[in-house]
Amino acid sequence: MTLLTGRHIAHRWLAGLAGVAAAVALTAAPAFADTNAATAGPALTPDRPLSGHLEASPDRQGRFAYYTFDYPGDRSVYTVNLKVTPDRTMDLVGFRVYGPEPDRVYAQGGWQPGLDKHSDDDVPTTRWNVSANLINLTPGTYVVQVFDWEPKIPIDYQIDLQHGDRPSEVSGHE
């Protein structure tokens, strides 16, 4: 009979946990997709939300919609917002922003429970429940991939693009 020390038990436990985490990451993480701007969907225009629908993904292959926008690469704050309904635990719903460099994720947004509610009195304060900022120095056309990996829950959504100032304009420093 072999006795395991606390250190050996911890190593085996961590190795098992790492294996489980890797399996979950492989099944739940959105795969790189055809993010070519020429084949992507409609263009996003600041302050002009678009609506969409994605079916559930019982085959766990994911369902996707694509949108494009041009970014000047001057560190302007561009915010991609998504309002997903139904608004419940939707850990497998969100978006990724791809850009000029192939397969690089420039920003990503996942479900943020309660983002559309005030924490004290549950009064809606904003309608977005998924949001992310793009701020960088790479100009070009960017592709937003909206995804639904939920096996049983289809989603309806609105997607919006907000254009803000460059960080130096907000802080007053260059």
C-alpha positions as CSV (number, residue, x, y, z in Angstrom):
1,M,0.0,0.0,0.0
2,T,1.4,3.4,-1.0
3,L,0.8,6.4,1.2
4,L,0.4,9.7,-0.6
5,T,1.6,12.8,1.1
6,G,-0.4,16.0,1.1
7,R,1.8,17.3,-1.7
8,H,1.2,14.3,-3.9
9,I,-2.6,14.5,-3.3
10,A,-2.6,18.2,-4.2
11,H,-0.6,17.5,-7.5
12,R,-3.1,14.8,-8.5
13,W,-6.1,17.0,-7.6
14,L,-4.7,19.9,-9.6
15,A,-3.9,17.6,-12.6
16,G,-7.4,16.3,-12.6
17,L,-8.8,19.9,-12.3
18,A,-6.6,21.0,-15.2
19,G,-8.0,18.2,-17.3
20,V,-11.6,19.1,-16.6
21,A,-10.9,22.8,-17.3
22,A,-9.3,21.9,-20.6
23,A,-12.3,19.7,-21.6
24,V,-14.7,22.5,-20.7
25,A,-12.6,25.1,-22.7
26,L,-12.6,22.9,-25.8
27,T,-16.4,22.4,-25.7
28,A,-17.4,25.9,-24.6
29,A,-15.0,28.3,-26.3
30,P,-16.1,29.8,-29.6
31,A,-13.9,28.6,-32.4
32,F,-12.2,30.9,-34.8
33,A,-14.5,31.6,-37.7
34,D,-14.5,33.0,-41.1
35,T,-13.9,36.6,-40.0
36,N,-13.2,38.0,-43.5
37,A,-14.8,41.4,-43.6
38,A,-15.8,40.8,-47.3
39,T,-18.0,37.9,-46.3
40,A,-19.3,39.2,-43.0
41,G,-22.8,40.5,-42.5
42,P,-24.2,44.0,-42.3
43,A,-22.2,47.1,-41.3
44,L,-22.7,48.5,-37.8
45,T,-23.3,52.3,-37.7
46,P,-22.9,54.2,-34.4
47,D,-26.2,54.7,-32.5
48,R,-28.2,52.6,-35.0
49,P,-29.0,49.3,-33.3
50,L,-29.7,46.2,-35.4
51,S,-31.8,43.2,-34.3
52,G,-31.0,39.5,-34.8
53,H,-31.9,36.0,-33.7
54,L,-29.8,32.9,-33.2
55,E,-31.2,29.4,-32.7
56,A,-30.1,27.2,-29.9
57,S,-27.1,24.9,-30.6
58,P,-28.1,21.4,-29.6
59,D,-25.2,20.0,-31.6
60,R,-22.8,22.2,-29.6
61,Q,-21.4,23.6,-32.9
62,G,-22.5,27.1,-32.0
63,R,-24.7,29.6,-34.0
64,F,-23.2,32.8,-35.3
65,A,-24.0,36.2,-36.8
66,Y,-21.5,38.6,-38.2
67,Y,-21.3,42.4,-38.4
68,T,-18.6,44.8,-39.6
69,F,-17.4,48.3,-38.7
70,D,-14.5,50.5,-39.7
71,Y,-12.2,51.6,-36.9
72,P,-9.7,54.5,-37.4
73,G,-6.9,53.1,-35.2
74,D,-6.5,56.3,-33.3
75,R,-7.3,54.9,-29.8
76,S,-10.9,56.1,-30.1
77,V,-13.2,54.2,-27.7
78,Y,-15.6,52.1,-29.8
79,T,-18.1,50.2,-27.6
80,V,-19.9,47.2,-28.9
81,N,-23.2,46.6,-26.9
82,L,-25.5,43.6,-27.1
83,K,-28.9,43.2,-25.4
84,V,-29.7,39.5,-25.3
85,T,-33.0,38.0,-24.4
86,P,-33.9,36.0,-22.5
87,D,-31.7,37.6,-19.8
88,R,-30.8,34.6,-17.7
89,T,-27.7,32.6,-17.1
90,M,-26.3,32.5,-20.6
91,D,-22.7,31.8,-20.0
92,L,-22.3,30.6,-23.6
93,V,-23.7,33.7,-25.3
94,G,-21.6,36.8,-26.3
95,F,-19.4,38.2,-29.0
96,R,-15.9,38.5,-30.2
97,V,-14.3,41.3,-32.2
98,Y,-11.8,40.3,-34.9
99,G,-9.8,42.8,-36.9
100,P,-7.2,43.2,-39.6
101,E,-4.8,40.6,-38.1
102,P,-6.3,37.2,-39.0
103,D,-7.7,35.1,-36.1
104,R,-6.7,37.7,-33.5
105,V,-9.5,38.6,-31.0
106,Y,-9.3,42.4,-30.3
107,A,-12.2,42.5,-27.8
108,Q,-14.8,40.1,-26.4
109,G,-18.0,40.4,-24.5
110,G,-19.7,37.8,-22.4
111,W,-23.0,37.8,-20.6
112,Q,-22.9,40.1,-17.6
113,P,-25.8,39.3,-15.3
114,G,-27.4,42.4,-13.9
115,L,-25.7,44.9,-16.2
116,D,-29.1,46.1,-17.3
117,K,-30.4,46.6,-13.8
118,H,-29.6,48.8,-10.8
119,S,-28.2,46.7,-8.0
120,D,-30.3,48.2,-5.2
121,D,-33.8,48.5,-6.5
122,D,-33.7,46.3,-9.7
123,V,-34.8,49.3,-11.9
124,P,-33.4,49.0,-15.4
125,T,-30.7,51.6,-16.0
126,T,-29.4,50.5,-19.4
127,R,-30.6,48.0,-21.9
128,W,-27.3,46.3,-22.7
129,N,-26.2,43.1,-20.9
130,V,-23.1,42.3,-23.0
131,S,-20.5,45.0,-23.7
132,A,-16.9,45.5,-24.6
133,N,-14.6,48.4,-25.7
134,L,-12.2,48.4,-28.6
135,I,-9.3,50.8,-28.1
136,N,-6.1,50.3,-30.2
137,L,-3.8,51.7,-32.9
138,T,-4.7,49.3,-35.7
139,P,-7.0,50.9,-38.4
140,G,-9.2,48.8,-40.6
141,T,-12.4,46.9,-40.9
142,Y,-13.4,44.8,-37.8
143,V,-15.8,41.9,-37.7
144,V,-18.1,41.3,-34.7
145,Q,-19.0,37.6,-34.3
146,V,-22.2,37.2,-32.1
147,F,-22.4,33.6,-30.8
148,D,-24.9,31.3,-29.1
149,W,-23.4,28.0,-27.8
150,E,-26.4,27.3,-25.6
151,P,-27.7,23.9,-26.4
152,K,-31.4,24.6,-25.5
153,I,-31.9,28.3,-25.5
154,P,-32.3,30.4,-28.7
155,I,-31.7,34.1,-28.3
156,D,-33.0,37.4,-29.7
157,Y,-30.7,40.3,-29.6
158,Q,-30.0,43.9,-30.5
159,I,-26.4,45.0,-31.3
160,D,-25.2,48.5,-31.2
161,L,-21.9,50.4,-31.8
162,Q,-21.0,53.5,-29.8
163,H,-18.2,55.8,-30.8
164,G,-16.5,57.7,-28.0
165,D,-13.5,60.0,-27.7
166,R,-9.9,59.0,-27.6
167,P,-8.7,58.4,-24.0
168,S,-6.4,61.4,-24.1
169,E,-9.4,63.7,-25.1
170,V,-11.3,62.4,-22.0
171,S,-8.5,62.9,-19.5
172,G,-7.1,66.1,-21.1
173,H,-3.6,64.5,-21.5
174,E,-1.9,63.6,-24.7
